[in-house]
């Protein structure tokens, strides 16, 4: 077994996350001995850093993972579970680059769903929420937990993710939507913090490291391993969400939402149940965020608090 003395490994054998990039670079010579070239190594490093994979626990494990992502497995399937989320086939550098490009497209589709759903709430209704990533966490963690512990299928897992996120959105929306905009922001911020804190401190959800090795899904008998395997499904889901939001926004229902945004008192004076409209759209957009969260987990093959942090929520608001 290849052993390379490296810096950044603690006395207990734990590899520090900050030293990950330098460690992989130091393995260049050893990986070339395994039959890889510099381009493949750099693609592997990019895959590790872009996907934010969990830092390996030991020096030997890091070497094995680096060899795997460089498209030269060392013949042992033990370490595939900890490999980054961009597996490599025998297509060489071109295959790695193509899969990385497709993974970027998948990420665009996922965050398009996040942004489209928030636009229905913020753009059409004028209700500000900074808990959108947290609703995504509800969906993502629901899918990951049920898959790892009960073997739920991908489609049923996404259905559960949508329902669970919608219900949480409904619960959060009941008190939140009776508040003014300033206090609505504060309450959704509190919801974001509470949800992420719960999953971070719960051992059932993997704590700080989250639920890992969320891979091995299949759809209609086809194994979903590479980003390209998810591309068609993600396109269909993104288009479906877009059509639903467009239909809601351009319908008489959407005109009421725009009326609420412009003058809530005037809408109420016309006999519209403003609270019901706001609560419904809040729950629907939370459910869509849950779908996007489930997609994000399948894309990254793990459910981690860092995927659904407050930074992600503010980024989604900035997209809108």
C-alpha positions as CSV (number, residue, x, y, z in Angstrom):
1,X,0.0,0.0,0.0
2,X,1.4,3.4,-0.9
3,X,2.4,5.5,2.0
4,X,3.4,9.2,1.6
5,X,4.4,11.3,4.6
6,X,2.4,14.5,4.4
7,X,1.7,17.6,6.4
8,X,-1.8,18.5,7.6
9,X,-2.4,15.1,9.3
10,X,-3.1,15.4,13.0
11,X,-1.5,13.0,15.5
12,X,-4.7,10.9,15.6
13,X,-4.5,10.4,11.8
14,X,-7.3,12.9,11.0
15,X,-6.8,15.0,7.9
16,X,-7.6,18.6,8.3
17,X,-10.0,20.1,5.8
18,X,-7.8,23.1,5.1
19,X,-4.9,21.0,4.1
20,X,-6.9,18.9,1.6
21,X,-5.9,20.8,-1.5
22,X,-2.2,20.7,-0.8
23,X,-2.4,17.1,0.1
24,X,-3.9,16.1,-3.2
25,X,-1.3,18.1,-5.0
26,X,1.5,16.2,-3.1
27,X,0.1,13.0,-4.5
28,X,0.9,14.0,-8.1
29,X,3.9,11.8,-8.4
30,X,2.3,8.8,-6.8
31,X,-0.8,9.1,-8.9
32,X,1.3,9.2,-12.1
33,X,2.8,5.9,-11.0
34,X,-0.7,4.6,-10.9
35,X,-1.1,5.6,-14.6
36,X,-2.7,9.0,-14.4
37,X,-1.5,12.2,-15.9
38,X,-1.4,15.8,-14.6
39,X,-4.7,16.8,-16.2
40,X,-6.6,14.0,-14.6
41,X,-5.0,14.9,-11.2
42,X,-6.0,18.5,-11.6
43,X,-9.6,17.5,-12.6
44,X,-9.7,15.2,-9.5
45,X,-8.6,18.1,-7.3
46,X,-11.2,20.4,-8.8
47,X,-13.9,17.7,-8.3
48,X,-12.9,17.4,-4.6
49,X,-12.9,21.1,-4.0
50,X,-16.0,22.0,-6.1
51,X,-18.2,19.3,-4.6
52,X,-17.0,20.0,-1.0
53,X,-16.6,16.3,-0.3
54,X,-16.0,15.2,3.3
55,X,-12.3,15.3,4.2
56,X,-10.9,11.8,4.5
57,X,-10.1,10.5,8.0
58,X,-6.6,9.2,7.4
59,X,-3.6,9.5,5.1
60,X,-4.2,6.1,3.5
61,X,-7.8,6.8,2.8
62,X,-6.9,10.1,1.2
63,X,-4.5,8.3,-1.2
64,X,-7.2,5.8,-2.1
65,X,-9.8,8.5,-2.8
66,X,-7.4,10.5,-4.9
67,X,-6.6,7.4,-6.9
68,X,-10.3,6.7,-7.4
69,X,-11.3,10.2,-8.6
70,X,-8.3,10.1,-11.0
71,X,-10.0,7.2,-12.7
72,X,-7.7,4.5,-11.5
73,X,-9.3,2.6,-8.7
74,X,-6.9,0.5,-6.6
75,X,-9.2,-2.5,-6.8
76,X,-11.1,-2.1,-3.5
77,X,-14.7,-0.9,-3.3
78,X,-14.4,0.1,0.4
79,X,-13.5,3.6,-0.4
80,X,-16.0,4.4,-3.1
81,X,-18.5,5.6,-0.5
82,X,-16.2,8.4,0.5
83,X,-15.2,9.5,-3.0
84,X,-16.2,12.8,-4.4
85,X,-19.5,13.1,-6.3
86,X,-18.1,13.1,-9.8
87,X,-17.2,9.5,-10.5
88,X,-15.0,8.9,-13.5
89,X,-15.4,6.4,-16.2
90,X,-12.9,5.1,-18.6
91,X,-13.2,8.1,-20.9
92,X,-10.1,9.8,-19.5
93,X,-9.7,13.5,-19.2
94,X,-12.5,14.3,-21.7
95,X,-14.9,12.2,-19.6
96,X,-14.0,13.9,-16.4
97,X,-14.3,17.4,-17.9
98,X,-17.7,16.5,-19.5
99,X,-19.1,15.2,-16.2
100,X,-17.8,18.3,-14.4
101,X,-19.5,20.5,-17.0
102,X,-22.8,18.6,-16.6
103,X,-22.6,18.8,-12.8
104,X,-22.5,22.6,-13.2
105,X,-25.6,22.4,-15.4
106,X,-27.3,20.3,-12.8
107,X,-26.4,22.9,-10.1
108,X,-27.9,25.6,-12.3
109,X,-31.1,23.7,-12.7
110,X,-31.3,23.1,-8.9
111,X,-30.8,26.7,-8.0
112,X,-33.1,27.8,-10.7
113,X,-35.9,25.9,-8.9
114,X,-34.8,27.5,-5.6
115,X,-34.9,31.0,-7.3
116,X,-38.2,30.4,-9.2
117,X,-40.0,29.3,-6.1
118,X,-38.8,32.2,-4.1
119,X,-39.7,34.6,-6.9
120,X,-43.3,33.4,-6.5
121,X,-43.2,34.4,-2.9
122,X,-41.0,37.5,-3.0
123,X,-41.6,38.7,-6.6
124,X,-45.3,38.1,-7.0
125,X,-46.5,38.4,-3.3
126,X,-43.9,40.7,-1.8
127,X,-43.2,38.4,1.1
128,X,-39.6,38.2,2.1
129,X,-38.2,34.8,3.3
130,X,-34.6,34.0,4.3
131,X,-35.4,30.4,5.2
132,X,-35.6,29.0,1.7
133,X,-32.4,26.9,2.1
134,X,-33.8,25.6,5.4
135,X,-36.9,24.3,3.6
136,X,-34.5,22.7,1.1
137,X,-32.7,21.1,4.0
138,X,-36.0,19.5,5.2
139,X,-36.5,18.0,1.8
140,X,-32.9,17.0,1.3
141,X,-32.5,15.4,4.7
142,X,-35.9,13.6,4.4
143,X,-34.7,12.0,1.2
144,X,-31.3,11.1,2.5
145,X,-32.6,9.7,5.8
146,X,-35.3,7.5,4.3
147,X,-32.9,6.3,1.6
148,X,-30.2,5.3,4.0
149,X,-32.4,3.8,6.6
150,X,-35.4,2.4,4.7
151,X,-34.2,2.2,1.1
152,X,-36.9,4.5,-0.3
153,X,-36.8,5.0,-4.1
154,X,-35.7,8.3,-5.6
155,X,-39.2,9.3,-6.9
156,X,-41.0,8.5,-3.7
157,X,-38.2,10.1,-1.7
158,X,-38.7,13.3,-3.7
159,X,-42.5,13.1,-3.1
160,X,-41.9,12.8,0.7
161,X,-39.4,15.7,0.5
162,X,-42.0,17.9,-1.2
163,X,-44.7,17.0,1.3
164,X,-42.5,17.4,4.4
165,X,-41.1,20.8,3.3
166,X,-44.6,22.0,2.4
167,X,-45.9,21.0,5.9
168,X,-43.0,22.7,7.6
169,X,-43.6,25.8,5.4
170,X,-47.2,25.7,6.5
171,X,-46.3,25.6,10.2
172,X,-43.8,28.4,9.9
173,X,-46.1,30.5,7.7
174,X,-49.1,30.5,10.1
175,X,-47.4,32.9,12.6
176,X,-45.0,34.5,10.2
177,X,-47.5,35.9,7.6
178,X,-49.4,37.8,10.2
179,X,-46.3,40.0,10.8
180,X,-45.0,43.0,9.0
181,X,-42.2,42.6,6.5
182,X,-39.4,43.5,9.0
183,X,-40.6,40.9,11.6
184,X,-41.3,38.4,8.8
185,X,-37.6,38.5,7.9
186,X,-36.6,38.0,11.5
187,X,-39.0,35.0,12.0
188,X,-37.9,33.3,8.8
189,X,-34.3,33.9,9.9
190,X,-35.1,32.2,13.2
191,X,-36.7,29.3,11.3
192,X,-33.5,29.0,9.2
193,X,-31.4,28.9,12.3
194,X,-33.5,26.4,14.2
195,X,-33.8,23.9,11.3
196,X,-30.1,23.9,10.6
197,X,-29.3,23.7,14.3
198,X,-31.6,20.7,14.7
199,X,-30.0,18.7,11.9
200,X,-26.5,19.8,13.0
201,X,-26.9,18.6,16.6
202,X,-28.9,15.4,15.8
203,X,-26.9,12.2,15.6
204,X,-29.6,10.7,13.5
205,X,-28.8,13.2,10.8
206,X,-25.0,12.8,11.0
207,X,-24.4,16.0,13.1
208,X,-21.9,18.4,11.5
209,X,-20.8,16.0,8.8
210,X,-24.4,15.2,7.7
211,X,-25.6,12.0,6.1
212,X,-23.0,10.7,3.7
213,X,-22.9,8.1,0.9
214,X,-26.4,9.0,-0.4
215,X,-25.8,7.2,-3.7
216,X,-27.0,4.2,-5.5
217,X,-30.3,5.5,-6.7
218,X,-32.0,4.0,-9.7
219,X,-34.8,5.2,-12.0
220,X,-36.9,2.9,-14.1
221,X,-34.2,0.2,-13.7
222,X,-31.3,2.5,-14.6
223,X,-28.5,3.2,-12.1
224,X,-27.9,6.9,-11.5
225,X,-24.2,7.3,-10.8
226,X,-22.8,10.2,-12.9
227,X,-24.1,13.8,-13.2
228,X,-25.1,13.0,-16.7
229,X,-27.5,10.3,-15.4
230,X,-29.4,12.9,-13.5
231,X,-29.4,15.6,-16.2
232,X,-32.7,14.6,-18.0
233,X,-34.6,14.2,-14.7
234,X,-33.4,17.5,-13.4
235,X,-34.4,19.2,-16.7
236,X,-37.9,17.7,-16.5
237,X,-38.3,18.8,-12.8
238,X,-37.1,22.3,-13.5
239,X,-39.4,22.7,-16.5
240,X,-42.3,21.3,-14.5
241,X,-41.7,23.8,-11.6
242,X,-41.4,26.7,-14.1
243,X,-44.7,25.8,-15.8
244,X,-46.5,25.5,-12.4
245,X,-45.1,28.8,-11.2
246,X,-45.9,30.5,-14.5
247,X,-49.5,29.1,-14.4
248,X,-50.0,30.3,-10.9
249,X,-48.4,33.7,-11.5
250,X,-50.4,34.5,-14.7
251,X,-53.7,33.2,-13.5
252,X,-56.4,35.1,-11.5
253,X,-54.7,33.7,-8.4
254,X,-51.5,35.4,-9.5
255,X,-53.3,38.7,-10.0
256,X,-54.4,38.5,-6.4
257,X,-50.9,37.9,-5.3
258,X,-49.7,40.9,-7.2
259,X,-52.5,42.9,-5.6
260,X,-51.3,41.8,-2.2
261,X,-47.8,43.0,-3.0
262,X,-49.0,46.4,-4.1
263,X,-51.6,47.1,-1.5
264,X,-52.7,44.4,1.0
265,X,-55.4,46.6,2.6
266,X,-57.0,47.3,-0.8
267,X,-57.1,43.5,-1.5
268,X,-58.7,42.9,1.9
269,X,-61.3,45.6,1.2
270,X,-62.3,43.7,-2.0
271,X,-63.2,40.7,0.0
272,X,-60.1,38.6,-0.6
273,X,-58.8,36.4,2.2
274,X,-55.3,37.8,2.1
275,X,-53.9,35.5,4.8
276,X,-55.1,32.4,3.1
277,X,-53.5,33.5,-0.2
278,X,-50.2,34.3,1.5
279,X,-50.1,31.1,3.6
280,X,-50.9,28.9,0.5
281,X,-48.1,30.5,-1.6
282,X,-45.7,30.2,1.3
283,X,-46.4,26.5,1.7
284,X,-46.2,25.9,-2.1
285,X,-42.8,27.6,-2.4
286,X,-41.5,25.8,0.6
287,X,-42.5,22.5,-1.0
288,X,-40.7,23.5,-4.2
289,X,-37.6,24.4,-2.2
290,X,-37.8,20.9,-0.6
291,X,-37.7,19.4,-4.1
292,X,-34.7,21.5,-4.9
293,X,-33.0,20.4,-1.7
294,X,-33.6,16.7,-2.5
295,X,-32.1,17.3,-5.9
296,X,-29.1,19.0,-4.3
297,X,-28.5,16.0,-2.0
298,X,-28.6,13.5,-4.9
299,X,-26.2,15.7,-6.9
300,X,-23.7,15.9,-4.0
301,X,-24.4,12.4,-2.7
302,X,-24.6,13.8,0.9
303,X,-26.9,15.9,3.1
304,X,-24.8,18.4,4.9
305,X,-25.6,21.5,6.9
306,X,-23.2,23.5,4.8
307,X,-25.3,22.8,1.7
308,X,-28.3,24.6,3.3
309,X,-26.6,27.3,5.4
310,X,-27.8,30.9,5.8
311,X,-25.3,31.9,3.1
312,X,-27.3,29.7,0.6
313,X,-30.5,31.4,1.6
314,X,-29.1,34.9,1.0
315,X,-27.6,33.7,-2.3
316,X,-31.1,32.5,-3.4
317,X,-32.6,35.9,-2.4
318,X,-29.8,37.6,-4.4
319,X,-30.8,35.5,-7.4
320,X,-34.3,36.7,-7.3
